[in-house]
Amino acid sequence: MSTIHAKKAEAFLENAEKVTRHDQTFWSVRAKRDVLAYELEEWEQLRESASQIKKHTVTHLADYLEEFERNATKNGAIVHWAKDADEYNKIVQEILDKHNVKKVVKGKSMLTEECHLNENLIKRGIDVVETDLGERILQLMELPPSHIIMPAIHITREQVKECFGEKGILEKNGAQGAKSMGFDDKTELESKADPTYLTRCARYHLRDNFMTAECGMTGANFGVASTGEIVVCTNEGNADMSTSMPKLHIASIGLEKVIPNYDAMGVFQRLLARHGTGQATTVYTSHFKKPRPDGEFHIILVDNGRSNILSNPDHWQSLKCMRCGACMNTCPVYRRSMGYSYTYFIPGPIGINLGMLHDKDNNYHNCSACSLCCSCDNVCPVKVDLSTQIYKWRQELDDMNHADPLKKAMSQGMKVMFEHPGLYTTALGMAPMANHLPSFITGIKLNAWCKHHTMPEFKQSFHSLWKKGKVK
């Protein structure tokens, strides 16, 4: 039965204040996105251009990947190809072993999450330090990200203070953090869990790691085929810091992130931050093209099932996704159930589809975490048909032997009723009787909808209202 998401969401819903904060936070980002969209007359043309560029690139992927490799190699980068997560981890480990790396500083990358890179490196005795502030907080708390753009948005500042205190960050960096703000005593700042103070402490903590790491790793938002460079968009500059001190830079990029040229880059750059965080652009847009003097620049192009997705006629458009997170910000289910309710590491509408494409048996539960409101389709910058794909997955669940028995029985009953007008009309005529049934019957909990709703009073059917001209 498809109950895993529902049960996890139910646990989250027990804290009404947390649910409200989570819901309002992401809806505010969606609202910012709308404000910026309305400021651009060419907004829908940009979305259509982005969709067509992605469609063209993905359907000519082999050509653009070869062009990217050719130009990146000319620039002095070393390009690797990884068919799956195991090969990717092996390539990274070989590079690190060659350079005797003991510490790695990392920019945020969902691809490394997908391939479980951190766990593999830590098992081999390598110190891996996430440098995105949200990712670092979660790493210290031993938690996965809950959102692909704002991974720790569900964590409160009080929780951050407690975590930093337990890990010794406040003890080691607190005095310097307070002094940088003009305070001689850190006591009051810590008691208030002051966000600026906690951020300063994290900055000094991360600075030590930037200075002592032998390797910097980044993901990539885009790979430009015509120039052979990668583009990384951040708001904290941590990608720049991760690659400024270490002479070894390893960039991990999914095959679908390659785009044709700078003209295409201009279209996506105008859309990415507006959709993801409600900004006109990210604070930092960093282009990495060549290795540092006396250094090495490695680019690993990772398949890990993407070729199979491309060959899927119903779901190949998932490869158009640019990982902005807009579908999560608008999704009423995600906003009120949060990322940890999903079984795939990427939550929300795009995560439902990607999870099914990567592992149907472990992620089919997520298919029910969708109201089919189509809001995700309306905000997607590259017009991925997210809700249509989810609907198609639902139609396949029975063939996979994963259909919910209760929902299946209810659907069969509705099918019989709708196929027999006389039975339907009779049932409709008896419907007002439900108003007089005792609450222990009408409030039955077999249907999860009843857990948070009271049975509405039946007054008139749609048909009768239509005949009276009250519905148009």
Salt bridges, closest charged atoms under 4 A:
ASP23 OD1 - ARG335 NE 2.57
ASP23 OD2 - ARG336 NH1 3.10
ASP34 OD1 - ARG30 NE 3.03
ASP34 OD1 - ARG33 NH1 2.86
GLU42 OE2 - ARG270 NH2 2.80
GLU44 OE1 - ARG47 NH1 2.98
GLU48 OE1 - LYS383 NZ 2.79
GLU114 OE1 - ARG306 NH2 2.94
GLU119 OE2 - HIS116 ND1 3.27
GLU130 OE2 - LYS106 NZ 2.73
GLU158 OE2 - ARG157 NE 3.57
GLU188 OE2 - LYS192 NZ 2.80
GLU190 OE2 - LYS186 NZ 3.58
ASP208 OD2 - LYS172 NZ 3.89
GLU229 OE2 - HIS287 ND1 2.63
GLU256 OE1 - ARG306 NE 2.63
GLU256 OE2 - ARG323 NH2 3.65
GLU296 OE2 - LYS98 NZ 3.51
GLU296 OE1 - HIS99 NE2 2.93
GLU296 OE1 - HIS298 NE2 2.64
ASP314 OD1 - LYS392 NZ 3.54
ASP361 OD1 - HIS402 NE2 2.91
ASP398 OD1 - LYS408 NZ 2.93
GLU419 OE2 - LYS415 NZ 2.98
